């Protein structure tokens, strides 16, 4: 795994914030060039098909992302210095998702030249995952063609995330009537917003998922008023909605819009809940290998993949977006072994 660890170090050393991943994309392409692997690319996305590709076989996508968030303010180390200390590799993006990214590449290379595989493989290193951008994985899905399974590389301690909550952000506006605060004038939009916020706080969606739990709503931003003596005529607030598999984002929006009096506008319906059946062969294989499965509260590129998918990778989600981010070399090595075990002779027809 040494050459893949070295690749990860090289990727850490170049800033690859969302929408500016070109240097990291170049490193992936140079590695594939040196390895004699043909690949395609679009913007900052790169993908390759296994050498023994056979038409008619099911297709498995191995996908992870090359972009990172910006460094957290608490860094005491250089976020772009890929330092290894006692088997720990530090650096921005080492855990989320550099470790899964290079480990899945190692897995792709392991299977690349093997004959008589029961499936075809596509490896895709994609952009803009951290911002759910339109120039990331979603922009190349048509180029990849139909998939039978996607393995999304994110730090999960190599446990199987078989479902993932959807995400919808709502911009809400309560409307009142302005007036002088010293007199009994106007209709205070803040009070109207508070009433609606209390409704959201107390509302419970009827259907609760055994894997993902209940739909969760959180009011995260509120803004109103221009000066102390003017009753505000508008109050805006933002609601973060995490949906389970029983509600599409459109369905959840309709319920919320009916529930409150404030004007409600969704930013997007794109990031719906996603997942895979416990009975799927890869989940059953994971269970036999001793892996646990769970529902993930966080959003990844699974949200834009319209095919069965699992999220699994080396590293720990708790380290993502934190200062002095790191991954253990041993986690990458173990991740490679588990990925290979999951895919060896996997039959998903």
C-alpha positions, -999 to +999 in steps of 0.1 A: +000+000+000+030+023+001+025+039-033-011+046-024-001+062+009+024+083-010-004+094-034-025+104-004+004+125+009+007+142-024-030+150-025-029+164+011+000+187+001-021+205-025-052+226-015-083+210-031-112+230-018-146+224-035-146+239-070-108+242-070-097+205-071-077+207-103-044+200-086-057+169-068-074+157-100-041+160-119-024+139-093-050+111-097-046+113-135-008+112-133-010+081-111-033+064-136-010+073-164+020+058-146+000+027-139-010+023-176-047+028-168-069+044-194-093+070-180-119+096-189-123+130-173-147+159-171-139+191-153-122+179-120-138+144-122-118+113-133-130+078-139-116+045-152-131+011-162-114-022-154-093-037-182-113-069-184-146-051-189-173-074-204-206-061-217-236-076-200-220-079-165-234-059-136-214-027-129-201-016-095-189+019-090-161+026-066-164+063-058-149+089-034-142+126-035-111+147-039-124+180-025-121+191+011-136+218+033-114+247+043-092+241+074-108+245+108-097+275+128-082+253+156-053+238+135-020+237+153-003+219+124+001+228+088-030+214+072-011+208+040+018+190+055+013+152+052+032+143+083+034+107+096+040+102+133+038+067+150+016+054+122-007+084+121-010+104+089-020+141+095-033+166+070-065+182+057-085+156+038-065+127+051-096+112+067-124+128+047-120+114+022-084+109+011-081+076+029-112+060+013-102+077-020-068+060-023-079+027-007-107+023-033-081+031-060-059+003-046-089-020-047-096-011-083-060-018-092-062-052-074-091-063-095-083-044-127-065-072-147-084-101-132-102-123-156-137-139-152-149-113-126-186-116-120-189-078-124-174-048-141-157-020-121-156+018-125-133+038-102-143+075-100-125+103-081-150+131-081-153+168-071-176+191-052-189+164-028-185+187+002-209+213-013-231+188-032-221+207-063-235+203-098-200+198-112-192+167-091-204+131-094-239+141-106-224+157-137-209+124-149-236+099-140-248+097-176-212+092-188-209+062-164-240+045-176-263+023-156-249+009-123-260-021-103-242-010-071-222+020-059-197+018-031-192+053-018-159+058+001-164+079+032-149+074+067-172+049+085-146+028+105-152+002+077-188-004+089-216-004+064-238+026+062-268+011+044-290+042+045-284+079+046-307+107+056-317+132+029-311+169+033-334+198+025-328+234+035-358+257+038-359+295+038-389+306+057-403+341+061-430+353+086-449+384+075-462+410+098-468+448+097-444+475+107-453+500+134-438+521+163-426+499+191-438+525+217-474+523+206-498+494+200-491+493+163-482+467+138-480+430+138-446+417+150-432+392+125-408+378+151-437+366+173-453+350+142-420+333+134-417+321+170-451+305+168-441+287+136-408+276+151-426+261+180-448+242+157-417+228+139-400+220+172-430+200+184-440+183+152-433+146+147-435+130+113-456+099+114-432+074+099-400+065+117-373+044+101-358+014+119-324+024+104-325+062+101-349+071+128-373+100+126-373+130+102-353+157+120-360+195+117-336+221+131-340+259+129-305+270+125-306+307+115-330+336+123-330+372+113-353+402+118-355+439+126-338+471+115-338+492+147-350+490+183-381+511+180-396+496+148-419+466+150-404+443+122-427+434+093-406+403+083-387+377+101-367+351+082-354+318+095-337+287+080-347+251+087-324+222+082-345+191+074-331+155+074-355+131+058-357+093+062-366+069+034-403+072+040-405+108+028-391+123-003-380+159+001-410+171-019-433+152+005-417+166+036-418+201+021-456+198+014-462+187+051-441+216+065-456+242+042-491+232+053-480+231+090-468+267+094-481+301+083-447+315+072-438+315+035-416+285+028-391+281+000-369+251-006-333+256-018-333+222-035-351+189-036-320+170-050-305+154-018-331+127-010-326+098+014-308+069-001-299+033+008-299-004+002-318-034+014-303-055+043-309-085+020-286-071-007-257-095-014-230-070-004-247-062+029-251-100+036-214-104+027-205-077+052-225-092+079-207-126+074-174-107+076-185-093+110-193-058+099-220-038+115-246-018+095-263+014+104-281+045+091-259+075+085-272+110+096-247+127+073-250+134+036-226+122+009-227+116-029-250+087-021-277+113-022-273+118-060-268+082-070-301+067-083-289+031-078-284+008-048-255+021-027-235+016+005-212+040+022-181+025+037-145+034+042-114+037+065-113+065+090-138+080+114-165+104+105-160+121+139-127+134+126-141+150+095-139+188+093-120+189+126-086+206+133-055+184+129-074+159+109-057+125+106-061+088+096-042+058+108-020+040+082-034+007+097-069+019+090-061+022+053-044-012+052-074-028+070-098-010+047-081-025+017-085-060+031-121-055+039-130-040+006-113-069-013-131-094+009-165-077+002-159-078-035-142-112-040-166-134-060-195-111-051-225-120-072-251-092-075-271-105-104 
